Amino acid sequence: GYESVVAHAKASSSSRLARIQQVREQERLWARFQAREFRAAVKDHHVELTNQLHQGWLKARALKQQELERDYSGAVVGVGRAQRDAAAMGNATAKKQRARELAIEKFDADLSALERHETALAKEFERLDETEAAYFVAADRRVTARALADKTR
């Protein structure tokens, strides 16, 4: 009689402990999964923003190049005039060509600066993700502890 009751109590107690441990492990895995999903969503968002920024720069460069080509072709139109006008226009054309080359060089320098900025931004986002990982772990522990406390009441 009494021994079987004690044995039954021990068995149910150990299975209850095992179940509590199993639930804790599941909650821990779920929290890790959620944190990983959050970090992936943040990283995807950063990639999307960087891509939008890059596309904007490419579009601005194309527009600037069209404008410069329009100016250049406008300067070339008058070359068929008298010799004096042709010589004067030749000087203007050379100046415009040089201005166009300088504008393209400046734009390329700006674009490379943007790419360096994007790289630095990506490194900063990674650093922030790493520094905030501890917060997510602590928040997960706090949520798990509260949930366990609520279950044991």
C-alpha positions as a LaTeX table, in Angstrom:
\begin{tabular}{lrrr}
\hline
Residue & $x$ (\AA) & $y$ (\AA) & $z$ (\AA) \\
\hline
Gly1 & 0.00 & 0.00 & 0.00 \\
Tyr2 & 2.14 & 2.86 & 1.32 \\
Glu3 & 5.28 & 1.96 & $-0.66$ \\
Ser4 & 3.36 & 1.87 & $-3.95$ \\
Val5 & 1.88 & 5.32 & $-3.21$ \\
Val6 & 5.36 & 6.73 & $-2.49$ \\
Ala7 & 6.77 & 5.10 & $-5.66$ \\
His8 & 3.88 & 6.53 & $-7.69$ \\
Ala9 & 4.47 & 10.03 & $-6.22$ \\
Lys10 & 8.20 & 9.86 & $-7.06$ \\
Ala11 & 7.48 & 8.74 & $-10.63$ \\
Ser12 & 4.90 & 11.48 & $-11.25$ \\
Ser13 & 7.20 & 14.08 & $-9.68$ \\
Ser14 & 10.13 & 13.11 & $-11.90$ \\
Ser15 & 7.93 & 13.06 & $-15.02$ \\
Arg16 & 6.56 & 16.49 & $-14.05$ \\
Leu17 & 10.13 & 17.80 & $-13.66$ \\
Ala18 & 11.06 & 16.32 & $-17.03$ \\
Arg19 & 8.01 & 17.97 & $-18.62$ \\
Ile20 & 8.90 & 21.35 & $-17.06$ \\
Gln21 & 12.45 & 21.05 & $-18.38$ \\
Gln22 & 11.12 & 20.10 & $-21.80$ \\
Val23 & 8.80 & 23.13 & $-21.85$ \\
Arg24 & 11.65 & 25.43 & $-20.78$ \\
Glu25 & 13.84 & 24.10 & $-23.57$ \\
Gln26 & 11.04 & 24.60 & $-26.10$ \\
Glu27 & 10.54 & 28.18 & $-24.92$ \\
Arg28 & 14.27 & 28.85 & $-25.16$ \\
Leu29 & 14.40 & 27.48 & $-28.71$ \\
Trp30 & 11.33 & 29.49 & $-29.71$ \\
Ala31 & 12.84 & 32.71 & $-28.32$ \\
Arg32 & 16.09 & 32.05 & $-30.19$ \\
Phe33 & 14.12 & 31.47 & $-33.38$ \\
Gln34 & 12.17 & 34.71 & $-32.92$ \\
Ala35 & 15.36 & 36.71 & $-32.27$ \\
Arg36 & 16.98 & 35.20 & $-35.37$ \\
Glu37 & 13.90 & 36.05 & $-37.46$ \\
Phe38 & 13.96 & 39.62 & $-36.14$ \\
Arg39 & 17.64 & 40.05 & $-36.97$ \\
Ala40 & 17.05 & 38.62 & $-40.46$ \\
Ala41 & 14.14 & 41.04 & $-41.01$ \\
Val42 & 16.31 & 43.97 & $-39.90$ \\
Lys43 & 19.12 & 42.88 & $-42.21$ \\
Asp44 & 16.69 & 42.49 & $-45.14$ \\
His45 & 15.36 & 45.97 & $-44.47$ \\
His46 & 18.90 & 47.39 & $-44.45$ \\
Val47 & 19.66 & 45.65 & $-47.75$ \\
Glu48 & 16.48 & 47.06 & $-49.27$ \\
Leu49 & 17.32 & 50.61 & $-48.10$ \\
Thr50 & 20.86 & 50.32 & $-49.43$ \\
Asn51 & 19.55 & 49.07 & $-52.77$ \\
Gln52 & 17.08 & 51.96 & $-53.01$ \\
Leu53 & 19.87 & 54.43 & $-52.26$ \\
His54 & 22.10 & 52.84 & $-54.89$ \\
Gln55 & 19.31 & 52.91 & $-57.50$ \\
Gly56 & 18.72 & 56.59 & $-56.76$ \\
Trp57 & 22.38 & 57.34 & $-57.37$ \\
Leu58 & 22.40 & 55.39 & $-60.63$ \\
Lys59 & 19.30 & 57.25 & $-61.83$ \\
Ala60 & 20.83 & 60.62 & $-60.89$ \\
Arg61 & 24.01 & 59.70 & $-62.76$ \\
Ala62 & 22.06 & 58.74 & $-65.90$ \\
Leu63 & 20.10 & 62.02 & $-65.80$ \\
Lys64 & 23.29 & 64.03 & $-65.35$ \\
Gln65 & 24.95 & 62.20 & $-68.23$ \\
Gln66 & 21.96 & 62.90 & $-70.51$ \\
Glu67 & 22.09 & 66.58 & $-69.56$ \\
Leu68 & 25.82 & 66.73 & $-70.30$ \\
Glu69 & 25.34 & 64.96 & $-73.64$ \\
Arg70 & 22.57 & 67.43 & $-74.52$ \\
Asp71 & 24.88 & 70.35 & $-73.71$ \\
Tyr72 & 27.68 & 68.77 & $-75.70$ \\
Ser73 & 25.53 & 68.09 & $-78.77$ \\
Gly74 & 24.20 & 71.66 & $-78.55$ \\
Ala75 & 27.78 & 72.92 & $-78.62$ \\
Val76 & 28.67 & 70.71 & $-81.61$ \\
Val77 & 25.73 & 71.94 & $-83.74$ \\
Gly78 & 27.33 & 75.31 & $-84.46$ \\
Val79 & 30.63 & 73.87 & $-85.71$ \\
Gly80 & 29.52 & 74.07 & $-89.37$ \\
Arg81 & 29.55 & 77.93 & $-89.36$ \\
Ala82 & 32.28 & 80.23 & $-90.49$ \\
Gln83 & 35.88 & 79.42 & $-89.65$ \\
Arg84 & 36.06 & 81.97 & $-86.87$ \\
Asp85 & 32.86 & 80.67 & $-85.30$ \\
Ala86 & 34.16 & 77.12 & $-85.77$ \\
Ala87 & 37.42 & 77.94 & $-83.95$ \\
Ala88 & 35.52 & 79.67 & $-81.14$ \\
Met89 & 33.09 & 76.78 & $-80.95$ \\
Gly90 & 36.01 & 74.35 & $-80.90$ \\
Asn91 & 37.30 & 76.06 & $-77.77$ \\
Ala92 & 33.84 & 75.93 & $-76.21$ \\
Thr93 & 33.53 & 72.27 & $-77.18$ \\
Ala94 & 36.86 & 71.45 & $-75.59$ \\
Lys95 & 35.82 & 73.30 & $-72.45$ \\
Lys96 & 32.49 & 71.49 & $-72.37$ \\
Gln97 & 34.17 & 68.14 & $-72.99$ \\
Arg98 & 36.58 & 68.82 & $-70.15$ \\
Ala99 & 33.67 & 69.97 & $-67.97$ \\
Arg100 & 31.82 & 66.77 & $-68.86$ \\
Glu101 & 34.86 & 64.64 & $-67.98$ \\
Leu102 & 35.28 & 66.51 & $-64.70$ \\
Ala103 & 31.59 & 66.06 & $-63.89$ \\
Ile104 & 31.81 & 62.31 & $-64.57$ \\
Glu105 & 34.97 & 62.04 & $-62.44$ \\
Lys106 & 33.24 & 63.92 & $-59.61$ \\
Phe107 & 30.17 & 61.73 & $-59.92$ \\
Asp108 & 32.33 & 58.56 & $-59.83$ \\
Ala109 & 34.12 & 59.90 & $-56.74$ \\
Asp110 & 30.74 & 60.61 & $-55.11$ \\
Leu111 & 29.53 & 57.13 & $-56.04$ \\
Ser112 & 32.60 & 55.46 & $-54.52$ \\
Ala113 & 32.11 & 57.60 & $-51.40$ \\
Leu114 & 28.51 & 56.37 & $-51.28$ \\
Glu115 & 29.68 & 52.77 & $-51.58$ \\
Arg116 & 32.14 & 53.31 & $-48.72$ \\
His117 & 29.31 & 54.84 & $-46.71$ \\
Glu118 & 27.06 & 51.84 & $-47.46$ \\
Thr119 & 29.82 & 49.47 & $-46.33$ \\
Ala120 & 30.32 & 51.43 & $-43.11$ \\
Leu121 & 26.55 & 51.50 & $-42.58$ \\
Ala122 & 26.32 & 47.73 & $-43.02$ \\
Lys123 & 29.16 & 47.23 & $-40.50$ \\
Glu124 & 27.40 & 49.55 & $-38.04$ \\
Phe125 & 24.13 & 47.61 & $-38.43$ \\
Glu126 & 25.99 & 44.34 & $-37.78$ \\
Arg127 & 27.63 & 45.85 & $-34.71$ \\
Leu128 & 24.27 & 47.05 & $-33.41$ \\
Asp129 & 22.75 & 43.61 & $-34.02$ \\
Glu130 & 25.59 & 42.02 & $-32.02$ \\
Thr131 & 25.34 & 44.49 & $-29.15$ \\
Glu132 & 21.57 & 44.14 & $-28.93$ \\
Ala133 & 21.69 & 40.33 & $-28.98$ \\
Ala134 & 22.38 & 40.32 & $-25.23$ \\
Tyr135 & 19.23 & 42.40 & $-24.71$ \\
Phe136 & 17.13 & 39.85 & $-26.61$ \\
Val137 & 18.60 & 36.99 & $-24.58$ \\
Ala138 & 17.89 & 38.85 & $-21.30$ \\
Ala139 & 14.38 & 39.76 & $-22.41$ \\
Asp140 & 13.76 & 36.13 & $-23.35$ \\
Arg141 & 14.95 & 34.95 & $-19.93$ \\
Arg142 & 12.69 & 37.48 & $-18.25$ \\
Val143 & 9.66 & 36.41 & $-20.32$ \\
Thr144 & 10.40 & 32.74 & $-19.68$ \\
Ala145 & 10.79 & 33.35 & $-15.94$ \\
Arg146 & 7.50 & 35.24 & $-15.78$ \\
Ala147 & 5.71 & 32.54 & $-17.75$ \\
Leu148 & 7.12 & 29.85 & $-15.48$ \\
Ala149 & 6.16 & 31.86 & $-12.39$ \\
Asp150 & 2.62 & 32.26 & $-13.73$ \\
Lys151 & 2.38 & 28.52 & $-14.38$ \\
Thr152 & 3.58 & 27.59 & $-10.90$ \\
Arg153 & 1.12 & 29.84 & $-9.08$ \\
\hline
\end{tabular}
